[in-house]
Amino acid sequence: MSTPNNYSELQDVIRSRYGELSKRLQQVAAYVLDNTNSVAFDTVAVIAEQADVPPSTLIRFANAFGYSGFNDMKQVFRRHLMEETANYTERAKMFRDLEDQPSPEQPEEILNEFSRANVQALQQLAAQTSAEDLNKTVQILADAENIYVIGLRRSFSVATYLTYALRHLNRRAFLIDGLGGMFQEQLELIGPKDVVVAISFSPYARETLALTETASRAGARQIAITDSQVSPLASFSDICFVVKEAQVDAFRSQSASLCLVQSLAVSLAYHDKDDKKENSDKKAPVSGA
């Protein structure tokens, strides 16, 4: 069993395994799901007292989900709270308050950290992304009548770039941005010959999830770019790309996601070129005829 690395994934795993836990571990499960702030900020002793269990039970609970100890699990709750904090200044302050280790603060140090982390993330992307899924996605995009791209909040820049690239390939690509609150209206003409590319990472945008449900009811094919196989986007997708972005302190990069969508766009360009050459060869007169 892989260890959940974000709050949404951990939440889903705890709920799915709740029935198989002992009574004491169920007490802990109920407490951690209902008291996110306490788990992130309070000491193990305080959490154990509030949950009415011995501290050793907290450790057993964390071990049951693949963590080395309860403090290891606490990091998932801390990252979740920091990600929910929209203001970057407050997020940086929260990280300094919560973490014991020093964090880079000088521009040169931050650049070095992001560069190092992004190299690792890009290597992981190349190693773990299925060639079969890449090829299928390119064919799905090539066959689509319309391509609707959805990416909100921190995913918006990735969605915008993909829409831009698809337009340069003469595709009928539409960025669903919900201008004027018209999310559903922008998808009202979607049909089974269309494709949705949905991009969202924990904490997942509610609007993106609602739109993928709409697309599913319309019979459109879906490509998800997200951070976990148990992401809510995965259940509606025909193909799901799991991207583990680099993270420095409380700030996640977008380099791996942008690399993936750029690779898909360039692959589609070569696919179009090969198709045109094949059609041209079929139309060419046979020599000597």
C-alpha positions in Angstrom: 0.0 0.0 0.0 1.4 3.4 -1.0 1.6 6.1 1.6 -0.9 9.0 1.0 1.1 12.2 0.2 -1.7 14.8 0.4 -4.7 15.4 2.6 -7.4 14.5 0.1 -5.8 11.2 -0.6 -5.3 10.5 3.1 -8.9 11.4 3.8 -10.2 9.0 1.1 -8.0 6.2 2.3 -9.1 6.6 6.0 -12.7 6.6 5.0 -12.4 3.6 2.8 -10.6 1.6 5.5 -12.5 2.8 8.5 -14.6 -0.4 8.8 -11.5 -2.6 9.1 -9.8 -0.6 11.8 -9.9 -1.5 15.5 -12.3 0.5 17.8 -9.4 2.6 19.2 -8.1 3.3 15.7 -11.6 4.3 14.6 -11.6 6.8 17.5 -8.4 8.3 16.0 -9.8 8.3 12.5 -12.9 10.2 13.6 -10.8 12.7 15.4 -8.3 13.5 12.7 -11.0 13.8 10.0 -13.0 16.3 12.2 -10.1 18.3 13.7 -7.7 19.2 10.9 -6.3 22.2 12.7 -5.6 20.3 15.9 -3.7 17.6 14.1 -1.6 20.2 12.3 -0.8 22.4 15.3 -1.1 20.5 18.6 1.4 18.2 20.1 0.9 14.4 20.1 0.1 14.5 23.8 -2.6 17.1 23.3 -4.1 15.2 20.3 -4.1 11.9 22.3 -5.9 13.5 25.2 -8.5 15.1 22.9 -9.1 11.9 21.0 -9.2 9.9 24.4 -6.5 7.4 23.4 -2.9 6.7 24.5 -0.2 8.4 22.4 1.0 5.0 21.3 -2.4 4.5 19.5 -1.7 7.6 17.4 1.6 6.0 16.3 -0.1 2.8 15.5 -2.7 4.7 13.5 0.0 6.5 11.5 1.8 3.2 10.9 -1.4 1.6 9.6 -1.4 4.1 6.7 2.3 3.7 5.9 3.8 6.6 7.9 6.9 6.1 10.0 5.2 7.9 12.9 2.4 10.3 13.8 4.6 13.4 13.3 5.2 12.1 9.7 1.4 12.1 9.2 1.1 15.6 10.7 3.1 17.0 7.8 0.2 16.1 5.5 -2.2 18.1 7.6 0.3 21.0 7.8 0.8 21.2 4.1 -3.0 21.1 3.6 -3.5 24.1 5.8 -0.7 26.0 4.0 -2.2 25.2 0.6 -5.5 26.5 1.8 -3.9 29.8 2.7 -4.2 31.9 -0.5 -2.0 34.8 0.6 1.6 33.9 -0.1 3.0 36.1 2.7 0.8 34.4 5.2 1.7 31.0 3.8 5.4 31.7 4.1 4.9 32.9 7.7 2.9 29.8 8.5 5.6 27.5 7.2 8.2 29.2 9.3 6.0 28.9 12.4 5.2 25.2 11.8 8.5 23.8 10.6 11.6 23.4 12.7 14.2 23.2 9.9 15.5 26.5 8.3 14.0 27.4 4.9 15.6 29.3 2.1 14.8 32.9 2.1 17.4 34.6 -0.2 16.4 34.7 -3.9 19.5 32.7 -4.9 18.8 30.0 -2.3 15.1 29.8 -3.4 16.1 29.5 -7.1 18.6 26.8 -6.3 16.0 24.8 -4.3 13.3 25.1 -7.0 15.8 24.2 -9.7 16.9 21.1 -7.8 13.4 20.0 -6.9 12.1 20.6 -10.5 14.9 18.4 -12.0 13.7 15.6 -9.7 10.1 16.1 -10.6 10.8 16.2 -14.3 12.8 13.0 -14.1 10.0 11.3 -12.2 7.5 12.5 -14.8 9.5 11.0 -17.7 10.1 7.7 -15.8 6.5 7.2 -14.6 4.3 8.4 -17.5 3.0 5.6 -19.6 3.9 5.7 -23.3 0.6 4.0 -24.1 -1.3 6.7 -22.3 0.6 9.4 -24.1 -0.1 7.8 -27.5 -3.8 7.3 -26.7 -4.1 10.9 -25.5 -2.7 12.3 -28.7 -5.1 10.1 -30.8 -8.0 11.3 -28.6 -7.1 14.9 -29.1 -6.6 14.3 -32.9 -10.1 12.8 -33.2 -11.9 15.4 -31.1 -14.4 17.7 -32.7 -14.0 20.2 -29.8 -11.5 20.3 -27.0 -12.6 21.9 -23.7 -9.8 22.8 -21.3 -10.6 23.2 -17.6 -8.0 24.5 -15.0 -8.8 26.9 -12.2 -6.8 28.7 -9.6 -3.2 27.4 -9.6 -3.9 25.2 -12.6 -5.2 28.1 -14.7 -1.8 28.9 -16.2 -1.3 25.3 -17.4 -4.9 25.2 -18.9 -4.3 28.6 -20.6 -1.0 27.4 -22.2 -2.6 24.2 -23.5 -5.5 26.1 -25.0 -3.0 28.5 -26.7 -1.0 25.6 -28.1 -4.0 23.7 -29.4 -5.3 26.9 -31.1 -1.9 27.1 -32.9 -2.6 23.6 -34.2 -5.9 24.8 -35.6 -7.9 22.8 -33.1 -11.3 24.0 -31.8 -10.0 24.5 -28.3 -12.0 26.4 -25.6 -10.7 27.5 -22.2 -13.5 27.1 -19.6 -12.8 30.1 -17.4 -16.3 30.7 -16.0 -16.3 34.4 -16.9 -19.3 36.0 -15.3 -20.0 32.7 -13.4 -21.0 31.0 -16.6 -19.2 27.7 -16.1 -22.1 25.4 -17.0 -23.1 27.6 -19.9 -19.7 27.3 -21.5 -20.1 23.5 -21.6 -23.8 23.4 -22.6 -23.0 22.3 -26.2 -20.6 19.6 -25.3 -21.2 16.2 -26.8 -19.8 12.7 -27.2 -17.5 13.7 -30.1 -15.8 16.2 -27.8 -12.9 15.9 -25.3 -12.4 17.6 -21.9 -8.9 18.1 -20.5 -9.3 18.7 -16.8 -6.4 19.9 -14.6 -6.6 20.1 -10.9 -4.4 19.4 -7.9 -5.2 19.1 -4.2 -7.1 21.0 -2.8 -9.2 20.3 -5.9 -11.3 23.1 -7.4 -15.0 22.3 -6.8 -16.0 23.9 -10.1 -13.6 21.6 -12.0 -15.1 18.6 -10.3 -18.7 19.7 -11.2 -17.7 20.4 -14.8 -16.2 16.9 -15.2 -19.5 15.4 -14.0 -21.3 17.5 -16.6 -18.9 16.3 -19.3 -19.4 12.7 -18.2 -23.2 12.9 -18.5 -22.7 14.3 -22.0 -20.6 11.3 -23.0 -17.5 13.3 -23.7 -14.1 11.7 -23.4 -11.9 13.0 -20.6 -8.2 13.4 -19.9 -7.3 14.2 -16.3 -4.0 15.8 -15.2 -3.9 15.6 -11.4 -1.8 14.5 -8.4 -3.2 11.2 -7.4 -4.8 8.0 -8.8 -7.6 8.5 -6.2 -8.1 12.2 -7.2 -11.8 12.8 -7.7 -10.9 13.7 -11.4 -9.7 10.1 -12.0 -13.1 8.5 -11.6 -14.4 10.4 -14.7 -11.3 10.2 -16.8 -10.5 7.9 -19.8 -6.9 8.7 -19.2 -5.4 10.0 -16.0 -1.9 11.5 -15.8 -0.6 11.7 -12.2 2.0 14.5 -11.9 4.1 15.0 -8.7 5.1 18.6 -8.8 8.2 19.9 -7.1 7.6 21.7 -3.8 9.8 24.1 -1.9 8.5 24.9 1.6 4.7 25.6 1.1 5.0 26.5 -2.6 4.5 24.0 -5.4 5.9 24.4 -8.9 4.1 23.9 -12.2 7.1 22.9 -14.3 6.2 19.2 -14.6 2.5 19.9 -15.6 3.6 22.5 -18.2 6.2 20.0 -19.5 3.5 17.3 -19.9 1.0 19.5 -21.8 3.7 21.0 -24.0 4.8 17.4 -24.9 1.2 16.5 -25.8 0.8 19.6 -28.0 4.1 19.0 -29.8 3.2 15.3 -30.2 -0.1 16.3 -31.7 1.7 18.6 -34.2 3.9 15.6 -35.4 0.8 13.4 -35.6 -0.9 16.0 -37.8 2.2 16.2 -40.0 2.3 12.4 -40.4 -1.4 12.3 -41.3 -1.0 15.0 -44.0 2.0 13.1 -45.5 0.0 9.8 -45.5 -3.0 11.5 -47.2 -0.7 13.2 -49.7 1.0 9.9 -50.6 -2.4 8.3 -51.2 -3.5 11.1 -53.6 -0.2 11.1 -55.5 -0.5 9.6 -59.1 1.2 6.3 -59.5 4.3 6.6 -61.7 3.9 5.2 -65.2 0.1 5.0 -64.9 
